[in-house]
Amino acid sequence: MAKAKRMYGCTECGSTFPKWAGQCGDCGAWNTLVETLIEGGAASGRSGWAGDRANIRTLAEVSVEEIPRFSTASGELDRVLGGGLVDGSVVLIGGDPGIGKSTILLQTLCNIARQFPALYVTGEESQQQVAMRARRLDLPLDRLKVMTETCIEAIIATARQEKPKVMVIDSIQTIFTEQLQSAPGGVAQVRESAALLVRYAKQSGTAIFLVGHVTKEGALAGPRVLEHMVDTVLYFEGESDGRLRLLRAVKNRFGAVNELGVFGMTDKGLKEVSNPSAIFLTRAQESVPGSVVMATWEGSRPMLVEVQALVDTSHLANPRRVTLGLDQNRLAMLLAVLHRHGGIPTYDQDVFLNVVGGVKVLETASDLALMAAVISSLRNRPLEHDLLVFGEIGLSGEIRPVPSGQERLKEAAKHGFKRAIVPRGNAPKEPPAGLQVIAVTRLEQALDALFE
C-alpha cells in the first residue's frame, strides 16, 4: 500500500495545504490549519471496486436480536449505560479533574476482571500509582492487567495479543499515533487515535472506555467529532469537594439519554446510591420559608429534590436573578407570569434559587415548584413539610401536565408525603394510599391551594 500523505486542513473552510501556516490562504482565518492524513493509492487499491455489488437488504430481512450485555458490577453505572456494557462499544467519560473518572473505571475493571480479561492502559500515571490507588480502595488486585503506554499502535498490538473483554484508555488526550508529527492532545492526534480505537473495538468486540479531559467551560476537550465517533458519552457532574457525584448520559446508542446515576464519594471510592431521593430530601426538622419538594424525572426513574428560594429587597437598579441547577432565563419568564397573572410583583426583589444536592433540573415540571418557593420566601410563609409540587406553567398562566405524572406521585407516597399539588392532566383516578392530590388548571388556583 502507498504511504499515507500528510496534509493540513482548515477547520473553517476545509481547504488543504501541504505545509502548515498561521493563516489559511483561502478564507483568511488564523490558527485553523490542523494536521490530517490522506490515504495514498486509493484509486489503485479499489481498482475492482466498481464491479462489486454491495450487500443490500431490506429492513425486514435484517435479523433483530436483543443486544447482549454484561454487568459492570455497579447498578448505577449499568443504569446509565442502558442496562449493562455492550460488546464492541466505545464509551467516553468526561468530567472535571478530581471528580472520580479514573476511580470509577478502576473499580469497574477490578470487578470485571474477576470474570473476564481486562486491561487498564494509563498514559498519565505509572503502574505504581494505579496499584497504590487500588490498594487504598481495597480492590481485588490479582486479575487486572495494567499497562503504561501512550503510542496507539503499541496499545492496539498489545490488545490483540491479550484479547481483553474490556479496556480502559486513561486518557485519550495523552495518546498519539506515529503517523502524525503533532503533539499528543492536538485535534489531529485525538481524532486519529480515537478512530483507530473505535475500529479495533468493532473488529474485536472489545468494550473500550475512553477518559476525556474537559475545557474550563466544562465541555469535552478536543474535536467535536470525538463525541460523534463513540457510542456513549457520559459526563460526571458535582463539586469535587462534595460527597455526591452524578453520572449523566448525554448520548447512548444502546439506551436512553439523560439517564442519571448517583454515587457517593467515600474513602473507599465511589459507592452507588440506590435511593437518591432519600439523600436529596435531608431537610430541616421544622418548616422554613422558601423550601418546597418537587418530583423530577431523570432517565427512567423519578427523583424527589428540594428547591430553595431566597427573595430579598434589592438595592440595585437591576435586581439579581441567580439560579443554581435551574434555567435562569426560565426564572425571568416565570416571574413575569407571576406578576401578570398572579398579581405579585418582584421587580424590586433579588431572587436566588438553588436545587439542593447539586442536581441540575432542566425540565419544565419544575415551574410550579419554583414559583411556590419564590412566593413562600417573598411572603415569609413556610409550606407544609409533607407537600409535593410539580407542573409546567404557560405564559397565559395555565398549569400544563408533564410526562410520567403517576410515577412521580407513587415516589412521593413511598417517601411519606401527604399532599400533592399537580396539573389536572396528571391527577390520577385513584390516588396512592395516604396521598391527597389537588389538581389545578390555573396559576390562581395553585396559589390558593398553596396558601389556603
C-alpha positions in Angstrom: 0.0 0.0 0.0 1.1 3.5 -0.6 2.1 5.6 2.4 -0.4 7.9 3.8 0.2 11.6 2.8 0.3 14.3 5.4 -1.8 17.4 4.8 -3.0 20.4 6.7 -6.7 21.2 6.5 -8.6 24.4 7.5 -11.3 23.8 10.1 -13.2 26.8 8.8 -13.4 26.3 5.0 -12.0 22.8 4.5 -9.1 23.8 2.2 -6.0 21.6 2.4 -2.3 22.7 2.2 0.9 20.7 2.0 2.5 22.8 4.8 1.3 24.4 8.0 0.8 28.2 8.1 -0.6 30.5 10.7 -3.3 31.8 8.4 -5.5 30.0 5.9 -4.7 31.2 2.3 -8.3 30.8 1.1 -10.6 32.1 3.9 -8.0 34.1 5.8 -8.8 32.6 9.2 -6.0 32.4 11.7 -4.7 29.2 13.5 -7.2 26.9 11.8 -4.8 24.6 10.0 -4.7 21.1 11.6 -2.7 18.1 10.6 -4.6 15.3 8.9 -3.8 12.1 6.9 -4.9 11.3 3.3 -4.6 7.6 2.4 -2.5 7.2 -0.7 -3.2 4.8 -3.5 -6.9 4.9 -3.1 -7.6 4.5 -6.8 -5.2 1.6 -7.3 -6.5 -0.1 -4.1 -10.1 0.0 -5.4 -9.5 -0.9 -9.0 -12.1 -3.7 -8.9 -14.5 -1.9 -6.6 -16.8 -0.6 -9.4 -17.7 -4.1 -10.5 -18.5 -5.4 -7.0 -22.0 -5.4 -5.6 -22.6 -4.1 -2.1 -24.7 -6.3 0.3 -28.1 -4.6 0.3 -31.1 -5.9 2.2 -34.5 -4.6 3.3 -35.1 -3.8 6.9 -37.5 -6.8 7.1 -34.7 -9.1 6.1 -32.3 -7.9 8.8 -32.4 -10.1 11.8 -33.2 -8.2 15.0 -31.7 -9.7 18.2 -31.5 -8.4 21.7 -28.2 -6.7 22.2 -26.1 -8.9 24.6 -24.9 -7.0 27.6 -22.9 -7.9 30.7 -22.9 -6.2 34.1 -20.2 -3.8 35.3 -20.9 -4.9 38.9 -22.3 -1.4 39.6 -26.1 -1.0 39.4 -25.9 2.8 38.8 -23.3 2.5 36.1 -25.3 -0.2 34.4 -28.4 2.1 34.6 -26.6 4.9 32.9 -25.2 2.6 30.2 -28.7 1.4 29.4 -28.7 -2.0 31.3 -25.0 -3.0 31.0 -22.0 -2.9 28.8 -22.3 -3.9 25.1 -19.5 -5.9 23.4 -17.6 -3.7 20.9 -19.0 -0.4 22.4 -16.9 2.7 22.9 -17.8 4.8 26.0 -16.4 8.3 26.5 -16.4 9.6 30.1 -15.7 13.3 30.7 -15.6 15.5 33.9 -13.6 18.0 35.9 -10.2 17.0 37.4 -10.6 15.0 40.6 -14.3 14.3 40.0 -13.8 10.5 40.1 -13.4 9.3 36.4 -10.3 7.2 37.0 -11.6 6.0 40.3 -14.9 4.6 39.0 -13.2 3.0 36.0 -10.5 1.3 38.2 -13.3 0.0 40.5 -15.2 -1.3 37.5 -12.3 -3.0 35.8 -11.1 -4.7 39.0 -14.6 -6.2 39.4 -15.0 -7.2 35.8 -11.5 -8.8 35.8 -12.9 -11.5 38.2 -14.9 -12.9 35.3 -13.3 -11.6 32.1 -9.9 -10.5 31.0 -9.5 -6.7 31.4 -6.7 -4.2 30.5 -6.1 -0.8 32.1 -4.0 1.5 29.9 -2.8 4.6 31.6 -0.9 7.4 29.9 -1.0 9.8 32.8 0.1 7.7 35.8 2.6 5.0 36.4 1.7 1.4 37.2 2.8 2.0 40.8 0.3 4.9 41.2 -2.5 2.8 39.8 -1.6 -0.1 42.2 -1.5 2.3 45.2 -4.9 3.6 44.4 -6.3 0.1 44.0 -4.9 -0.9 47.4 -6.2 2.2 49.1 -9.7 1.3 47.8 -9.4 -2.3 48.9 -9.9 -3.6 45.3 -9.0 -7.1 44.1 -5.5 -6.8 42.5 -4.7 -10.3 41.2 -6.6 -10.3 37.9 -6.5 -6.8 36.4 -3.6 -6.1 34.0 -2.1 -2.6 33.8 0.0 -1.1 31.0 1.7 2.3 30.8 1.8 3.4 27.2 0.9 6.4 25.0 1.5 5.1 21.5 -1.8 3.9 20.0 0.0 1.4 17.7 1.7 -0.3 20.6 -1.6 -0.3 22.6 -3.6 -2.0 19.9 -0.8 -4.5 19.2 -0.8 -5.5 22.9 -4.6 -5.7 23.0 -4.6 -8.1 20.0 -2.3 -10.4 22.0 -4.1 -10.1 25.4 -7.6 -10.1 23.9 -9.3 -8.2 26.8 -13.0 -8.2 27.2 -12.9 -4.6 28.5 -10.2 -2.0 28.1 -9.7 1.5 29.6 -7.7 4.3 28.0 -6.8 7.0 30.5 -6.8 9.4 28.9 -7.4 9.9 25.1 -5.6 13.3 25.3 -2.3 11.5 26.1 -2.4 9.0 23.3 -0.6 9.7 20.0 -0.1 7.9 16.7 3.3 7.7 15.0 1.8 8.6 11.6 1.3 12.3 12.8 4.0 14.7 13.8 1.8 16.9 16.1 2.0 16.7 19.9 -0.4 14.4 21.9 -3.7 16.2 22.7 -3.9 18.0 19.4 -7.0 17.8 17.3 -5.5 15.5 14.7 -3.9 13.2 17.3 -7.1 12.8 19.3 -9.2 12.2 16.2 -6.9 9.6 14.6 -6.2 7.8 17.9 -9.9 7.5 18.7 -10.6 6.4 15.1 -8.1 3.5 15.5 -9.6 2.5 18.8 -13.2 2.5 17.5 -12.1 0.4 14.6 -10.4 -2.1 16.9 -13.4 -2.2 19.2 -15.8 -3.0 16.3 -13.5 -5.7 14.8 -12.6 -7.5 18.1 -15.7 -7.0 20.2 -13.7 -5.4 23.0 -15.6 -2.8 25.0 -13.5 0.3 25.5 -13.8 3.2 28.0 -12.1 6.5 27.0 -11.4 9.1 29.6 -11.6 12.6 28.2 -10.4 15.9 29.6 -12.7 18.9 29.7 -12.2 22.6 29.0 -12.7 25.4 31.5 -16.3 25.7 30.2 -16.9 22.1 31.1 -17.2 20.7 27.6 -15.1 17.8 26.4 -11.7 18.9 25.1 -10.6 18.0 21.6 -12.6 17.9 18.3 -16.3 17.7 18.5 -16.2 14.7 16.1 -14.8 12.7 19.0 -18.3 12.6 20.6 -19.8 11.6 17.2 -17.4 8.7 16.8 -18.1 6.9 20.1 -21.3 5.0 21.1 -21.9 6.6 24.5 -20.9 9.9 26.1 -21.1 10.2 29.9 -20.5 13.3 32.0 -19.6 13.5 35.6 -21.3 16.3 37.5 -20.9 17.6 41.0 -18.4 19.5 43.1 -15.0 17.9 43.6 -15.2 18.7 47.3 -18.8 17.4 47.7 -19.8 13.9 48.6 -22.2 13.3 45.7 -21.3 12.6 42.1 -23.8 12.5 39.3 -23.1 10.5 36.2 -25.3 11.6 33.3 -25.6 10.0 29.8 -25.9 12.6 27.1 -25.5 10.2 24.2 -26.2 6.5 24.1 -26.7 4.3 21.1 -27.7 1.4 23.2 -30.0 3.0 25.8 -31.9 6.1 26.9 -30.2 9.5 27.1 -30.3 11.8 30.2 -30.2 8.7 32.4 -28.7 9.6 35.7 -26.5 7.6 38.1 -25.9 8.8 41.6 -22.7 7.9 43.5 -21.3 8.9 46.9 -17.6 9.6 47.3 -16.1 7.8 50.3 -12.6 6.9 51.5 -13.1 3.6 49.7 -14.0 5.1 46.3 -17.4 5.7 44.7 -20.4 3.9 46.2 -23.7 3.7 44.4 -26.7 5.4 45.8 -29.7 3.2 45.0 -32.3 5.6 46.6 -31.2 9.1 45.7 -34.5 10.7 46.8 -33.6 9.8 50.4 -30.3 11.6 50.1 -31.7 14.8 48.5 -34.5 15.1 51.0 -32.3 15.6 54.1 -34.2 18.7 55.3 -34.5 20.7 58.4 -36.9 19.3 61.0 -39.1 22.4 61.1 -40.7 24.0 58.0 -38.9 27.1 56.7 -40.0 29.7 54.1 -38.7 29.3 50.6 -38.4 25.5 50.6 -40.5 23.0 48.7 -40.1 19.5 47.3 -40.7 18.6 43.7 -40.6 15.3 41.7 -38.2 15.4 38.7 -37.8 12.7 36.1 -34.3 11.6 35.3 -34.0 9.0 32.6 -36.2 6.1 33.7 -37.0 7.0 37.3 -38.4 9.8 39.4 -36.4 11.7 42.0 -37.6 13.9 44.8 -35.4 17.0 45.2 -35.8 20.2 47.3 -36.0 23.6 45.7 -35.0 26.5 47.8 -35.6 30.2 47.1 -34.4 33.4 48.8 -36.2 36.6 47.9 -34.9 39.9 49.4 -35.3 43.6 48.7 -32.9 44.8 46.0 -30.9 48.0 46.2 -29.7 47.7 42.6 -31.2 49.3 39.5 -31.4 45.8 38.0 -32.4 43.2 40.6 -30.3 40.0 40.6 -31.7 36.7 39.3 -29.4 33.8 40.3 -30.1 30.1 39.8 -28.1 27.0 40.7 -29.3 23.9 38.9 -32.2 25.7 37.2 -32.6 27.7 34.0 -32.1 31.4 34.7 -34.0 32.5 31.6 -37.0 30.4 32.6 -36.9 32.1 36.0 -37.2 35.5 34.5 -40.1 34.3 32.4 -42.0 32.8 35.3 -41.5 35.9 37.4 -43.2 37.9 34.6 -46.1 35.4 34.6 -46.4 35.7 38.4 -46.7 39.4 38.1 -49.1 39.4 35.2 -51.5 36.5 36.3 -50.8 36.3 40.0 -50.6 40.0 40.8 -47.3 39.5 42.7 -44.5 41.9 41.6 -40.8 41.1 42.1 -39.3 43.9 40.0 -37.7 45.3 43.2 -36.5 42.0 44.7 -33.4 39.9 44.3 -34.3 36.3 43.6 -31.9 33.4 44.4 -32.8 29.8 43.6 -31.0 26.6 44.4 -31.6 22.8 43.9 -30.2 21.0 46.9 -27.6 18.3 46.3 -26.1 19.8 43.1 -28.8 18.3 40.8 -29.5 20.1 37.5 -33.2 20.3 36.8 -33.9 21.5 33.3 -37.3 20.1 32.6 -40.4 22.3 32.7 -42.0 20.2 35.5 -40.1 22.4 38.0 -42.1 25.6 37.1 -44.8 25.2 39.8 -42.3 24.2 42.5 -40.0 27.2 41.6 -43.0 29.6 41.8 -44.1 28.1 45.1 -40.7 28.5 46.7 -40.4 32.1 45.4 -43.8 33.1 46.9 -43.1 31.3 50.1 -39.9 33.2 50.6 -41.4 36.6 49.5 -44.3 36.3 51.9 -42.2 34.6 54.6 -44.8 31.8 54.9 -43.4 28.3 55.1 -45.1 25.5 53.2 -46.0 22.1 54.7 -43.2 19.7 55.3 -45.1 16.9 53.5 -46.2 18.9 50.4 -45.1 17.9 46.9 -45.4 20.3 43.9 -44.8 19.8 40.2 -46.2 21.1 36.9 -45.5 23.3 33.9 -46.7 26.9 33.8 -47.6 28.5 30.5 -47.3 32.2 29.5 -51.1 32.6 29.9 -51.0 31.3 33.4 -52.3 27.8 32.7 -50.9 24.8 34.6 -49.9 22.1 32.0 -49.4 18.4 32.6 -45.9 16.8 32.5 -44.8 13.3 31.5 -44.8 10.3 34.0 -47.1 12.0 36.5 -48.3 8.7 38.0 -44.8 7.5 38.7 -43.9 10.8 40.4 -46.9 10.6 42.7 -46.0 7.0 43.7 -42.5 8.0 44.5 -43.9 10.8 46.8 -46.3 8.4 48.5 -43.4 6.0 49.1 -41.5 8.7 51.0 -44.4 9.7 53.2 -45.8 12.8 51.5 -49.4 13.6 52.4 -50.3 16.4 49.9 -49.5 17.0 46.3 -50.4 19.9 44.0 -50.3 18.8 40.4 -51.8 19.7 37.0 -55.2 18.4 36.3 -53.9 16.3 33.4 -51.7 14.4 35.9 -54.4 13.8 38.5 -55.0 10.0 38.9 -58.4 8.4 39.2 -57.2 6.6 42.3 -54.5 8.5 44.2 -51.8 6.5 46.0 -52.7 5.5 49.6 -52.2 8.2 52.1 -51.6 11.0 49.4 -54.1 13.8 48.9 -53.9 15.0 45.3 -55.0 18.6 44.5 -55.5 19.2 40.7 -55.2 22.8 39.4 -55.5 24.3 36.0 -54.6 27.9 36.6 -51.9 29.8 38.5 -54.6 31.4 40.7 -55.9 28.0 41.8 -52.4 26.9 42.6 -51.7 30.0 44.7 -55.0 29.4 46.6 -54.1 25.7 47.2 -50.5 26.6 48.4 -51.6 29.2 51.0 -55.1 28.3 51.9 
